[in-house]
Amino acid sequence: MTGVDEHQANPEADAISVADLVRDVAIALHDGDTAKAANLVLNLHPRDLADVIELLSPEHRVALIQALGPAFNYEVLSEIDETVRDQLSEALPNELLAKAVTELDTDDAAYLLENLVLEDRDEILAQLPRGDRVALERQLEYPEDSAGRLMQSDFVAVAPYWTVGQVIDHARDTDDLPETFSEIFVVDPAFRVVGSIDLARLLRSKRDVPVSEIMDADLDTVLATADQEEVARQFERYDLMSTPVVDENGKLVGVITVDDIMEVIQDEADEDMRALGGVGDESIGGTVVQTAKSRVPWLIINLGTAVLASFVIKMFDATIEQMVALAVLMPVVASMGGNAGTQTMTVTVRALATNKLGAANAPRIITRETLVGLLNGLVLSILMATIVFLWFGSSKLGAVIGAAMVVNLLAAALAGILIPLALDRLKLDPAPASGVFVTMVTDCVGFFAFLGLASLFLL
């Protein structure tokens, strides 16, 4: 980016909050003062500028990028939220997107192009140099959320019979190598990976030493079709900084670095958190229709489970009519069960997502959660029974609600772990579905236990 240090802080941005900066940029754009708007954000770091663009209205986002002109750092597009990036890809001219694609790493360029309509994508690819076009087309052929889509196609590969001096000269004299790299891969004539060399080790070795003598032959590779979550777990487990990506023939096709994996870990954690809340794959930049569409399905399922709980209450309507206190206390039993079930479910879903819960330790964890549910139920039942006795002056009512809470918290613990395990066993994502069914169990069991015991012992 000409004349702009992307890492230099903007003094104006330091002096005011992001919200104030967004307001000032929006006012300038509304007044048609594009030069002032561009000047306000000119020296922002790409991540900070991405935040500003996300907070602007859709029409102002495009106007700000066009106002920056040649000073716009295309790296910003790789930092922007996916929903906003897709909206910008549709709104910005293809000529600008083609320029961005040539400036970005291949993985970021693929993300920019993946959701475009085929005609626009082909038009952009046609404007690229042949080598870049072929690399991107190949990357876009890999499944979404795979290692092939995540990898960078630019890497440094050398032959095992080269010397250290040849490698250094190659790195100095070759123009199309990555701007930054920390590892060099060693390949055989079929371009299969046989080892790697850390850059620091290379620089500490004498020029006449063969690469085969200093390379690390104990190297793990990942298939281009592997799921990115599996790759992320491999990075976490073995403290990797980078790993080569190979195709089905074992040929080196790319490299995944730890900064890419950090984004995957954050994205997967965000996805699990949204799924547990039943909000689907949405973001703060989504439209009204997109947001409603992602939430409605689970709300409909929630409605069905709520109606089922209402049927349970209906079974005991005569009991409730005779003792109004039951209606007052019913929500306590259900809500405590729901909260306890959510606690267990959250831990279980996260353990499943990180491969820390499986057939080997499932019986032990189920037993632990059952005992925890029983213990929590006993503690809370004593506390609630005391409150009810002081409130309503009835020891029998206190005993009934105490017993119902023990039953419901035990059911909540079992549902919180067994439902996610069952969904996982059926190859279904336990994150979005577990909450609905756990709530259904705790509501139905809680109401049935409390009202059933009340009808037996109080009336």
N, C-alpha and C positions, 0 to 999 in steps of 0.2 A: 504494500500500500504506500503510495508515494507521499513523502513528506509527513507521514504520521507514525509516531511510535505507538504501537498497539498496546504496549504495557505501561505507557505513561498515564498517570491519573489525570483526570480532567479537574482543574482547580474549581470550576463551577460545580461539578458533581460532588466534590468534597464539601463544599459550603452548604449545599442544600440536599434534602432527602431525595430518594428516587421518585417518590410520589410528586414532589414539587418539580423535579426535572421533567417528568412525563407531562405534567400540567403545562409547563412553560413551552415544551416542544409542541404539544397539541394546540396551544393558543397561537404559536407562530405559524404553524401549518394552516390553521383555520383562517388566519389573516393573510395568507399567501406569502409570508416572509420565509421562503424555503432556505435562504442563506443563513438566517438566524437559527432556524431549526437545526440545520446541519452543523453549524458552529457549536451549538450547545452540546452535541454528542461526539464531536469530531475526534477527540482523544480518548474516548472511553475504551476500556478493555473489551474485547469481543463478548465475553460473558456478561458484562454490565450492559453493553449495548443490546444484547439479546433480551435482557430483562426489560429494558425500556420499550423495545419493539413489541414484546408480548403484551405489555400493559396499554399500548395504544389501540385505538379502534382500527378495524381492518383497512379502511381507506387511508388513514394516517400512516399506517405501517408502510404501505407501498410508496406513499408520497415522501416519507423520510428517506427510504433507500434510494429513490430516484434523486432526491436533493443532494445526497452525499456523492453521487456519481462515482468517478474513479477512486475517490477516497474511501468508498465502502469496502470494508474487509469481509470477504466472502466466508471467512471462518465463522462469522456470526451465524450463518445459516445452519452450521452444524451444532450450534449451542442452543438454538431455539426449540421450544416445545414442539413435539411432532405434529400436533393438530395445527398449530400456527404455521409451521413450516409447509405443511401441505396446502394451506390456504394461500401462502405467499407463492408457492410453486405454480399455482393456478393463475394468480393475479399478475405476476411479473412477466415481462416479455421473454420469449425463448432465447433471444440473443444474450440477455443478461444471465440467464440460467446456464447457457453453454459456457460463458466465461467463468462462472462460478465453479462449474464441474471441472474445468481444467486446473483451477487453483486448489481445489480441495483434495484430500486423500481419497482414494477410491472407495473406501467404506462410507465416508460421509457423502460422496457424490452419488453413490447408489441409494442412500436414504433420501436424497433430494429428488431422485428420479422415480423411485419405486411406485409411487401412487399417482403419477401423472397419467393422463389418457395416452393411449398408444401412439396416436398421431403426434402429440407434442413431444413425447419421449424420442420418437424416431427422428423428428426434426432437430432436436438438440444433439442427439448422438451423431447425426450427419455432419454437424459443424465441428466435430472433434477430430484431432489427428488420429490416424488409423490405429496406432498402438493403444492410445487411451480408449478409443471406441471399443476395440476388441476386448480389452480388460474389463470395461464396464459391462458390456453385453454378457460376458461370461459370469461376472459377479451377480448380475441380476437374474441369471438362470437358477441360482441356488435358492433353496426354500427360505422364506422369511424366518428370522430368528435362528438361522443356522450359522455355523462357523464361516462358511463361504461368503455369506452376506456381511459378516462382521469383519472379515480380514482386510488387510491392506495388500494390494497386489504389487506394491513396490518393495523390493528387498534386495539384499546383496548376497549373491551366491557365487562361490568359487570352486575350483577343482581341487581335490586332495593333493595333487602333485605340484601345485603352485607353491612358491616360497612366500615367506612373509613380505619380502620386498615387492614381489609382483602384486600381492593383494593391496599393499599401501599405494603403489603406483596406480593400480586400477581404480582405487577409491578417489585418488586425486584427479585423474585424467578423464574419467567417465562422467558425462553430463547428466545422464538420465537416472542416476541413483537417487535414493531418498535423501531429503535434506538432513534428516537426523536418523541415526540408527545406533544401536549399541551391541548388536550381535550379527555375526556373519555366518551364513549357512554353507556347509560343504556338501556338494552334490556329486553323484557319479555321472557317467555319460548319459544315462537315461533320465537325469535330473531327479533322481531319488535322493532323499536326504540321508547322508551317512554321518553327519556330525555338525558341530557348531563351534564357533570361536567367539569368546567374549572380546570386545574391542580393547579392553584394558590389557588382557593377556597378549593380544596381537602386538600392541604398541610396546610391550616390555620384552618382546622376543627379537632376536637378531634377524637381519634381513634374509640371510641364506638358509634359515630353518624352514623345512617343508611344513606345509599346513597340516599334513597328516600326523605330525608329531605333537602338535599343540592343540589339536581339536578335541572336543569332548564328544566321544562316540555314544555316550549314554544319554540319548535324547529322545524325549517323548514327542510324538506328533499327534495331531487331531485331524480327523476326516473333515472335509469341507461340508459334508452333509450332517455333521454332528450338531445337536441342539446347543445353543449358546449357553444355556444353564449348566449343561454338563461341562462345557469348557470352563465356565466360571468356577465351578467346583474344583476342577483340576488345578487352576491357577491358585485358588485358596489353599488347597491341600498341600501343594508342593512348592508354594512361595515362588511361583514363576514370574519372570519379568516379560517374557515373550515366548511364543511357541510357533513352530512352523505348521502350516496347513497343507495337507496333501489331498489329491483326488483319489478316486477308487483304484488307480494304478500305482499309487504311492508317489506320484510326481508332485514336486513342490509347486504350489500355486499361489501361496501368500503367507502372511505372517500376522498373528494377533498379538498385540502388546497390552501391557497391564492397564494403560489408560482406557483402552476400549472395554476391557473387562470391568473396570470400575463403573462405567456407564451401564453395563449390563446388570451388575449387582444392584445398582440403584433403581434401574427400570423394573427389574423383577420384584424388588421389595415394594415399590410403588404399586405395581400391578396386584400383588397379593393383598396389600392394604385396601385398595379399591374394591377388589373382589370380595373381601370379607365384609365390606360395607354394602355390597350389592349394587355398586355404581358402574360396573363394567369398565370398558376401555375408554374413559372420557378424560378430558383435561379442562383446566380453567378457561382455555381459549375456545372451547367448543361452542357451537351455536345452540339455540334453544331446542331445535328439533333433534340435533345429535345427542344432547344431554338427556332430553326426555326419553328418546329411543333407547338409550342404554340403561335407564332406570326402571322403565315400565315393566319389563318382563318379571323381574324379581319382586316388584311391588304386587303384581297380580298373584304370584305364588304366595307371597306373604298374606294377601287377602284370603286366599283359600285356607291357609293354616289358621288364620284368625277365626274364620267361620267355623272350622272344626273345633277350636277351643270353645266357641260360643255354644256349640251343640252339647259339649260336656257340661257347661253351666246350666243349659236348659234342662238337662236331666234332673237337676236338683233345685228347680225353681220353687217347688213347694217348701223345701228346707230353708231356702233363703228368705221366703216370705215370713216364716215363723221366727226367724232370728236375724234381725237386721245387721247385727255385728259381723256376721259372716261376709256380707257384701263389702263392709268396710275393710276387712282383713284379707280378702281374696287377693288383691293386687300385691300384697307383701310376699305371699308364698310364691306367686308366679314370677315376680321381678327378681327375687333372690335366686330362684332356680335359673332364670335366664342369665343373670350376671355370672353365676358359678359355671354354667355351661359354656358361656363365651370365653371365660378364662381358660378352661381346659381345651376348648376348640382352638383358640389362638395358638397356644403352645403346640398342639398336635399338628396343625396345618403348617406351622413354621418348621417343625421337625421333619415333616414329610417333604417339604420343599427343599430342605438342605440335606436330604438323605440320611438323617440321623435317627429315623424311626423306620423300622422294617420288621420282617418276620422274626429276625433273631432276637430283638429286644421288646417286641410288642407285648407279649404276655406279662413281662415285668412292669412295663409302663402302665398297662391296663390295671394291674393289681395296685400299683402305687396311686393312680388317680382315683380308684374306687375307695381306697382307704382314706385318701385326702378328702374326698366328698363326704364320706361317713363322719370323719372327725369334724369337718367344718359344719356339717349338719347338726351334730350334737352340741357344739359350742353355740351356734346361732339359735338352736331350738331352746336352749336354756335361757338365753338372753331374751328371746321373743316371748316365751312363756311368762317370764317375769313381768315384761312390759304389759302384756295382755291382762294379767292378774291385777296389776295396779290400775289399769285403765278401766276394765270392765268388771272387776271384782269377781271373776269366775276362774277358779283353778282348773275346772274341766275344759273350758274353752282354751285356756293356756296350754293344757296338755295336748289337746287336739291339734292346735296350730304348730306346737313343737314337734309332734310326731309327723305331721304333714311336711314340715320343713326338712326333717331327716330324710324322708322318702324322696322328696323332690331334689334335694341336693345330691343324693346318691344317684338318682336317675340322670341329673344334669352332668355329673362326672362321667358316667358311662356313655351318655349320648355324645358328650363333647369329644370323646376319643374314638368311640366305635363308629360313629357316622363318617368322620373324615377317613378313617381307615377303610371302611367299606367302599366309599366313593373312589378312593385311590386304587383299591383292588379292582374295581370295575373300569379302571382307566379313565375316570372322570376327574375333572379338576375339583378338589375338595374345598378350595377357597370360597368360590361364590355360592355353592350349594349348601355347605355345612350349616351356616348361620340360620337359614330358613328352617331346616329340619330340627336343629337343636332347639330353637325357640318353640317349635310346634310340640316337641316332646315335653319340655319343661312346663309349658302352659297347660297342656292336657293332663299330664301327670300331677302337676301342682293342684289344679282345680279339682280333679277327681279324688285325689288323696284327702284334701282338706274338707271338701263338701261331703265325701263319702263317710269319713270318720265322724264328721259333725252329725250326719243323719243317724249314725249308729249309736253314738254315745251322748248326744246332747238333746235329742228330741224323743 
